[in-house]
């Protein structure tokens, strides 16, 4: 835990400095205005200063989390989508990702609260759908090699045509909605998706075609909000600012923020929930430098034993009666089931007998490598005395999973009989 904290402190300092550079100039300008041409009451000034401090802390943690999660996630998803070579999958997943990432964008939450003529959720979902749709268009443009300028001219031409049918007061809201694609959540993810797609293509025009991803995605929200303005007949989009109550001391000031925090936390949770549901079961990606510090050695300098040690996890075999022996000190999931069958006295299969014999030679066999009885670790890339046995294991695995009519049912099915534990 101490290693993790030590590795996080430099990043936190960097993000704190970025937050201060972003917020302090605005605070300084507001203070100059407050003490010159735009005086405010002391209570409003106190609320502003406390809110600014909270913004600095929030931006620090927000940008750190976005950098550690959204960028690596977007790059890997973009690469895997392109590797699939499936246009329906690219369209479906691209739209879904653009939709979910936009919902979590804080800029969109602020914008929705400033358009009284349209329900908040309607505006949020429409803008998210617009980003998702045009993210798909951007993907297809990159894959098909379509030129960017004609697309921008055509789509922005459509924007100006629709703008003629929307009340003038609503135009600013519509064009401001395009800024959602330049927010701190959306930009890292969209740009990383483009990097992943262009990296898989690998041709000399791939990097050029990845240019303009955000520009295309910005069209979607504008079109979506313009259509909403026509559908809802949004003639009144005047923003009515909230009235801040007067506070007489610091206790009342804290009470004011304390009452509002639960509502904001609820909004944040509902915004991030789709991303957590979609990606929450995946191991988070961190920089290799952080891992090198945590393990005390760089990945290039690791021995095979140290490399496999990254994947070690403790396990327990629990029973309500004494078990024979002391149990395995080292094993892998493909062998663990055979221990359970034998401890429970359940008949196995010939395939189970094969696994049991294999684990006596190689106690642990994983996708990373394997370990012999002496504890020495080996990579699958090397050839040695165990290679033939591992190849037999791979053939049997393939036959069991994908053998079809050629599957050796008598070898894998329990009815065929096998060793029984006791």
ZAMARGU-4260 file (C-alpha; in steps of 0.2 Angstrom, whole numbers, plus 5000, padded with zeros to 4 digits):
<rodrens>
0) 5000/5000/5000 | 5014/5012/5004 | 5022/5008/4987 | 5005/5013/4978 | 5004/5029/4988
5) 5022/5034/4984 | 5019/5031/4966 | 5003/5041/4966 | 5010/5056/4975 | 5020/5063/4960
10) 5004/5061/4948 | 4993/5070/4961 | 5006/5084/4962 | 5006/5086/4943 | 4987/5086/4942
15) 4985/5098/4957 | 4997/5110/4948 | 4986/5108/4932 | 4971/5112/4942 | 4978/5127/4950
20) 4984/5134/4933 | 4966/5131/4926 | 4956/5138/4941 | 4967/5152/4949 | 4967/5164/4934
25) 4948/5163/4934 | 4947/5166/4953 | 4959/5181/4951 | 4948/5189/4937 | 4932/5186/4947
30) 4940/5194/4963 | 4946/5209/4953 | 4928/5211/4946 | 4920/5209/4963 | 4931/5222/4971
35) 4929/5235/4956 | 4915/5235/4944 | 4904/5221/4950 | 4902/5221/4969 | 4894/5206/4977
40) 4888/5202/4995 | 4900/5194/5007 | 4890/5178/5007 | 4891/5176/4988 | 4910/5179/4989
45) 4912/5166/5002 | 4902/5153/4992 | 4913/5157/4977 | 4929/5154/4986 | 4924/5138/4995
50) 4917/5132/4978 | 4933/5136/4969 | 4943/5126/4982 | 4932/5111/4979 | 4934/5113/4961
55) 4953/5112/4962 | 4952/5096/4972 | 4939/5089/4961 | 4948/5093/4945 | 4964/5085/4952
60) 4956/5069/4956 | 4945/5069/4940 | 4959/5072/4928 | 4970/5059/4936 | 4956/5046/4935
65) 4952/5051/4917 | 4971/5049/4912 | 4973/5032/4921 | 4957/5024/4914 | 4949/5033/4899
70) 4964/5035/4888 | 4971/5017/4889 | 4953/5010/4889 | 4949/5020/4873 | 4965/5015/4864
75) 4963/4996/4868 | 4944/4996/4863 | 4948/5005/4846 | 4962/4992/4842 | 4951/4977/4846
80) 4936/4984/4837 | 4947/4986/4821 | 4955/4969/4823 | 4938/4961/4823 | 4935/4966/4805
85) 4916/4966/4809 | 4907/4982/4802 | 4891/4978/4812 | 4902/4976/4828 | 4911/4992/4825
90) 4895/5002/4822 | 4886/4994/4837 | 4900/4996/4850 | 4906/5013/4843 | 4888/5020/4845
95) 4887/5012/4863 | 4903/5019/4869 | 4900/5036/4862 | 4883/5036/4870 | 4890/5030/4887
100) 4905/5041/4888 | 4895/5057/4884 | 4882/5054/4897 | 4896/5054/4910 | 4903/5071/4903
105) 4901/5084/4917 | 4899/5098/4904 | 4883/5090/4898 | 4876/5090/4915 | 4879/5109/4917
110) 4872/5112/4900 | 4856/5103/4903 | 4853/5113/4919 | 4853/5129/4908 | 4840/5124/4896
115) 4823/5125/4905 | 4812/5122/4889 | 4819/5104/4887 | 4819/5091/4901 | 4836/5087/4907
120) 4836/5069/4903 | 4829/5072/4886 | 4843/5084/4882 | 4857/5073/4889 | 4851/5057/4880
125) 4849/5066/4863 | 4866/5074/4864 | 4874/5057/4869 | 4865/5049/4854 | 4872/5062/4843
130) 4890/5059/4849 | 4887/5040/4847 | 4880/5042/4829 | 4894/5053/4823 | 4907/5043/4832
135) 4901/5028/4821 | 4902/5040/4805 | 4920/5044/4810 | 4925/5026/4812 | 4918/5022/4795
140) 4927/5036/4787 | 4943/5030/4795 | 4940/5012/4789 | 4935/5017/4772 | 4947/5031/4769
145) 4934/5045/4765 | 4940/5062/4764 | 4936/5073/4779 | 4933/5091/4771 | 4917/5085/4760
150) 4910/5077/4776 | 4912/5092/4787 | 4905/5104/4773 | 4890/5092/4771 | 4886/5090/4789
155) 4888/5108/4794 | 4878/5113/4779 | 4864/5103/4786 | 4867/5112/4803 | 4864/5129/4795
160) 4849/5123/4786 | 4841/5117/4802 | 4846/5133/4811 | 4835/5143/4800 | 4820/5134/4808
165) 4825/5136/4827 | 4822/5151/4837 | 4836/5163/4838 | 4837/5162/4857 | 4840/5143/4855
170) 4855/5143/4843 | 4868/5147/4856 | 4862/5132/4866 | 4863/5121/4851 | 4881/5126/4846
175) 4887/5126/4864 | 4882/5108/4865 | 4895/5104/4853 | 4908/5108/4866 | 4903/5092/4875
180) 4915/5082/4864 | 4929/5093/4870 | 4926/5089/4888 | 4939/5080/4900 | 4930/5063/4899
185) 4926/5063/4880 | 4942/5069/4872 | 4954/5057/4880 | 4942/5042/4875 | 4938/5048/4857
190) 4956/5052/4853 | 4962/5036/4860 | 4949/5026/4850 | 4956/5035/4835 | 4974/5030/4839
195) 4969/5012/4842 | 4960/5011/4825 | 4974/5020/4815 | 4987/5009/4824 | 4979/4993/4817
200) 4977/5000/4800 | 4996/5003/4799 | 4996/5010/4781 | 5004/5027/4777 | 4987/5036/4777
205) 4981/5029/4794 | 4987/5044/4804 | 4980/5057/4792 | 4963/5048/4792 | 4963/5049/4811
210) 4963/5068/4811 | 4946/5076/4813 | 4938/5063/4824 | 4933/5076/4837 | 4927/5088/4824
215) 4915/5075/4816 | 4909/5070/4833 | 4905/5088/4838 | 4892/5089/4824 | 4881/5076/4832
220) 4876/5086/4848 | 4873/5102/4838 | 4861/5092/4826 | 4853/5083/4840 | 4849/5099/4850
225) 4843/5108/4834 | 4831/5094/4831 | 4825/5095/4849 | 4823/5114/4847 | 4811/5111/4832
230) 4802/5097/4840 | 4799/5105/4857 | 4796/5123/4849 | 4809/5129/4861 | 4805/5148/4860
235) 4810/5151/4878 | 4828/5145/4882 | 4832/5159/4894 | 4843/5153/4908 | 4837/5158/4926
240) 4851/5157/4938 | 4848/5150/4955 | 4846/5162/4969 | 4860/5160/4982 | 4853/5162/5000
245) 4862/5174/5012 | 4874/5166/5025 | 4879/5175/5040 | 4894/5164/5046 | 4905/5149/5041
250) 4893/5137/5049 | 4878/5142/5038 | 4890/5142/5023 | 4895/5124/5026 | 4877/5119/5029
255) 4873/5126/5012 | 4886/5115/5004 | 4882/5100/5015 | 4864/5100/5009 | 4869/5101/4990
260) 4883/5088/4991 | 4871/5072/4991 | 4862/5078/4976 | 4878/5081/4966 | 4885/5064/4972
265) 4869/5056/4965 | 4871/5064/4948 | 4890/5059/4947 | 4885/5041/4952 | 4871/5040/4939
270) 4883/5047/4926 | 4897/5035/4929 | 4886/5020/4932 | 4885/5015/4913 | 4904/5015/4912
275) 4906/5005/4928 | 4894/4992/4922 | 4902/4991/4905 | 4921/4991/4910 | 4920/4988/4929
280) 4925/4969/4928 | 4941/4973/4918 | 4958/4976/4926 | 4962/4994/4927 | 4977/5000/4916
285) 4991/5009/4924 | 5007/5015/4918 | 5022/5003/4917 | 5032/5014/4927 | 5020/5013/4941
290) 5021/4994/4940 | 5040/4994/4940 | 5040/5004/4956 | 5027/4992/4964 | 5037/4976/4959
295) 5054/4984/4963 | 5061/4978/4946 | 5057/4983/4928 | 5048/4971/4917 | 5063/4969/4905
300) 5074/4964/4920 | 5061/4952/4928 | 5066/4933/4928 | 5052/4921/4922 | 5048/4917/4940
305) 5046/4935/4944 | 5035/4938/4929 | 5023/4924/4933 | 5023/4930/4951 | 5013/4945/4945
310) 4998/4933/4943 | 4999/4923/4959 | 4984/4924/4970 | 4980/4915/4986 | 4967/4901/4986
315) 4958/4890/4999 | 4951/4873/4998 | 4938/4871/5012 | 4929/4855/5018 | 4919/4850/5033
320) 4930/4835/5035 | 4948/4831/5036 | 4957/4831/5018 | 4971/4819/5014 | 4988/4827/5013
325) 4992/4845/5014 | 4985/4851/4997 | 4994/4859/4983 | 5005/4874/4987 | 5005/4879/4969
330) 4992/4875/4955 | 4982/4884/4942 | 4963/4884/4938 | 4964/4870/4925 | 4971/4858/4938
335) 4961/4865/4953 | 4945/4856/4948 | 4954/4839/4949 | 4959/4842/4967 | 4941/4846/4971
340) 4934/4830/4962 | 4946/4819/4971 | 4944/4827/4988 | 4925/4825/4986 | 4926/4807/4980
345) 4918/4810/4963 | 4923/4800/4948 | 4932/4809/4935 | 4935/4806/4916 | 4950/4800/4906
350) 4953/4818/4902 | 4954/4822/4921 | 4966/4808/4923 | 4977/4816/4909 | 4976/4833/4919
355) 4981/4824/4935 | 4996/4816/4927 | 5001/4832/4919 | 5000/4842/4935 | 5012/4830/4943
360) 5025/4836/4931 | 5019/4854/4929 | 5010/4860/4945 | 5005/4876/4937 | 5001/4879/4918
365) 4994/4896/4913 | 4993/4907/4898 | 5008/4916/4904 | 5020/4901/4907 | 5021/4885/4917
370) 5031/4879/4933 | 5039/4862/4935 | 5041/4853/4952 | 5056/4862/4957 | 5047/4879/4955
375) 5057/4884/4940 | 5046/4894/4928 | 5046/4893/4909 | 5039/4903/4895 | 5028/4896/4881
380) 5040/4903/4869 | 5054/4891/4873 | 5056/4873/4868 | 5061/4860/4881 | 5057/4843/4888
385) 5039/4848/4892 | 5035/4855/4875 | 5028/4839/4868 | 5016/4836/4884 | 5010/4854/4883
390) 5006/4852/4864 | 4996/4836/4868 | 4987/4846/4881 | 4983/4860/4869 | 4977/4847/4856
395) 4965/4839/4869 | 4958/4857/4874 | 4955/4861/4856 | 4946/4845/4853 | 4935/4847/4868
400) 4930/4864/4864 | 4929/4865/4845 | 4930/4846/4839 | 4912/4846/4834 | 4908/4829/4826
405) 4926/4824/4829 | 4926/4827/4847 | 4932/4813/4858 | 4916/4811/4868 | 4922/4795/4877
410) 4938/4804/4883 | 4929/4819/4890 | 4912/4813/4897 | 4910/4807/4915 | 4901/4792/4909
415) 4917/4785/4902 | 4924/4783/4920 | 4941/4789/4927 | 4950/4789/4944 | 4940/4792/4960
420) 4947/4801/4974 | 4946/4795/4992
</rodrens>
